[in-house]
Amino acid sequence: MRTTHAKRAFKYRFYPTGAQAAELSRTFGCVRKVYNLALAARTEAWTRQERVNYNQTSAMLTAWKKTEELAYLNDVSSVPLQQALRHLQTAFANFFGKRAKYPRFKSRRKSRKSAEYTTSAFRFRDGELTLAKMREPLDIVWSRPLPEGAFPSTVTVSQDAAGRWYVSLLCEDPSVQPLPATDASVGVDVGLDHLLTLSTGEKVSNPRHERRDRVRLARAQRQLARKARGDGANRAKARRKVAKVYACIADRRRDHLHKLTTRLVRENQTIVIEDIAVRNMVKNGSLARAISDAAWSEFRSILEYKAQWYGREVIAVDRFFPSSKLCSVCGALQDKMPLNVRTWTCDCGTTHDRDVNAARNILAAGLAASACGDGVRPQRESSRTGRSSVKQEPQRATAGIPRL
């Protein structure tokens, strides 16, 4: 009987030849066109109170290829086009399941350039990857080895705004196994002065990646602003310079978050976080830039799927839980706690660091909800596993919290 391992994506950078770049660019355009055509057809049917499924859009694709206007769809591999229709089907399934908004059309400039190939559309042999419609293998920089004996089930090729090419190979990874169980648990309070404050009292500094490159970013943006629209190659070159600065910031931020989340998952069996509405918080104009740079949502997303991989538990405490105003020693609730108050003394005589106290209260609330099971429910599914690894703590968490 074959053992099923967790699937993991391995992303590498590659450098295409001129012919390969042209072929992939055509494929990206055709994928976007098919997606938009299918979305338009499904939207039109939706206005008539009808539903169109994947099989019907697949039949439409066959008909589109036979028309003179869309005959160019035959010039690229058919597999990425079919995968685009499957992705649209998933988007509609999420919409009908009330997990996402209505699907939107793909923009030529703003949408991600990518194409997905299944096993029938690529050849992977002796460490070389060759895609359909191409004669030569891709020049991939193997920055880390694939798992021994691994064979990719899907290959996704993409190009970012900075012009960098990437290939992502989805493989079964036998190294992803549940870690040995431990009794350790930790509460995590996110912030801006410190990116993370743990219930153990440890504070993780906020690197402020965007601030480090703010001068370089502003210079590149000024150069782009001076280029007239329709300036052709000059404006495109200036736009890539801006994108490269953003890419450098995002790469550093992602690397830092991966190191933090890996450490938390390895050291703790249960991790309790706060369910923060980041989308609402960034509406605050004075803090939006700093909140976006902190990337709290990305931190949570990475933490969730790693916890699912390694058999850990993530519990989300309700966003309205007064973690900062509650004394973690005696349970007394303060009336007010302005943001400028970083330390305060409770009536019981305990002096609290605001963030450490909040992290301890978050941990206590999460453990209490997990122990009694009251109001604990799956919050959202992971896009990587299709299962939820997060539990939501009930709103009425101000009572019955055990002392730490």
Protein Blocks (a to p, Z undefined) as FASTA:
>chain_A
ZZddddddddddddddfklmmmmmmmmmmmmmmmmmmmmmmmmmmmnopacdfklmmmmm
mmmmmpmklmmmmmpcfklmmmmmmmmmmmmmmmmnopaccdddddfklpccdddddfkl
ccceehiacdehiabdcddddfbccdehiacfbdcddddfkopacdddddddfklccddd
dfbdcdddddfklmbacfkopacddfklmlmmmmmmmmmmmmmmmpcghkljmmmmmmmm
mmmmmmmmmmmmmmmmmmmmmmmmmmpmbdcdddddfklmmmpmklmmmmmmnommlmmm
mmmmmmmmnopacddddfklcfklpcfklopacfbdcfklmbdcdfkopacdfklmmmmm
mmmmmmmmmmnopopacfbdcfklopafbdcddfklmgopacZZ
